[in-house]
Amino acid sequence: MIDLRSDTVTTPCATMRELMANAPVGDDVFGDDPTVNALQRKAAELTGHEAALFAPSGTQSNLLALMAHCQRGDEYIVGQDAHTYKYEGGGAAVLGSIQPQPIEFEKDGSLSLELVKRKIKPNDHHYARTRLLSIENTVSGKPLPMAYLSDARKFCDEHGLGLHLDGARVFNAAVHHQVAIKDITSKMDSISICLSKGLGAPLGSVLCGSKAFIHEAHKWRKMLGGGMRQAGIVAAAGLYALENNIDRLVEDHKNAEFLATELSNIDGISVTLQATNMVFLQYQATKPVTEFADALYRQGVNICPGEQIRLVLHKNVTREDCVSVVAAIKNAL
Ligand SMILES: *Cc1c(COP(=O)(O)O)cnc(C)c1O
């Protein structure tokens, strides 16, 4: 099966599994797990931050960040379609008592700093205290422009806001811009990275920031049930991913480009966007899109049906697979 639903479907390779099986472990709630500690050091070093904290999921890692930045009754400004706001069960509001102030993304995936400025609440008893700006990179595969990151940093400094980056796919952004991860992430106060997407680890995210910030997040992680014991078994996979699977993301980007080019001239669908490892198709044929998806499935291609179809490239999809996908799509249409 060629699975294009997400880059979360990647499975650990044989070497990764072997490292997991043989990882030195300890009780991480006591801070004793050498593999977790190595992963956290590696993530902090890569992102240019003092400290890092391993979390079971990106959802929890983002929530830890929001709760460490904001107190009860504070507010964070976030994209209307941002993962932290829209796809994490409203955790910031429910568990953090943090009010979200969502605003529309610009076309390039950024949040207009002019608009953010207008949303910052005055220091007055009517309002929640605006504390944090949360951005995402990549957004639907789109890497944020590098200049925007510097502008956002300057803006947050001027307005006394913290700056969090949901960097679930920040490695794709860095590979796209041909810069070090650090060039993107060191401008942030905190950043959450996912090991479980294109990097190919079975699970896990890492939150990075200052020592004081991570100390605070650590307390919330315990409260949310994210304190894990011999977590080195899974941290070993993340460590391997950070050491070996970043540079190869360029292959996924090239495969996405190849798919987008090959699919651009087919009647019944149109390519609306290709960015880093994602291709977005608009389905226009007359048959219901679920039938199209079924026809693809029967040919060994798994997609999520919708008017807009997102195809995600990752390490378990080869160039030959992409050729098969093009043929299957033509056939299905
Ligand atoms: C996947 C993802 C997350 C984290 O998701 P989990 O499934 O909880 O690990 C956060 N933000 C973005 C943009 C994501 O794509």
The ligand as a Gaussian input file, in Angstrom:
#p B3LYP/6-31G(d) Opt

LIG

0 1
 C        1.102000      16.560000      13.712000
 C        1.127000      17.963000      14.140000
 C        1.193000      18.303000      15.491000
 C        1.248000      17.286000      16.612000
 O        0.423000      16.239000      16.463000
 P        0.483000      14.891000      17.325000
 O       -0.278000      13.966000      16.491000
 O       -0.133000      15.203000      18.619000
 O        1.928000      14.502000      17.497000
 C        1.242000      19.636000      15.813000
 N        1.216000      20.588000      14.867000
 C        1.164000      20.310000      13.557000
 C        1.173000      21.406000      12.565000
 C        1.110000      18.977000      13.152000
 O        1.051000      18.702000      11.846000

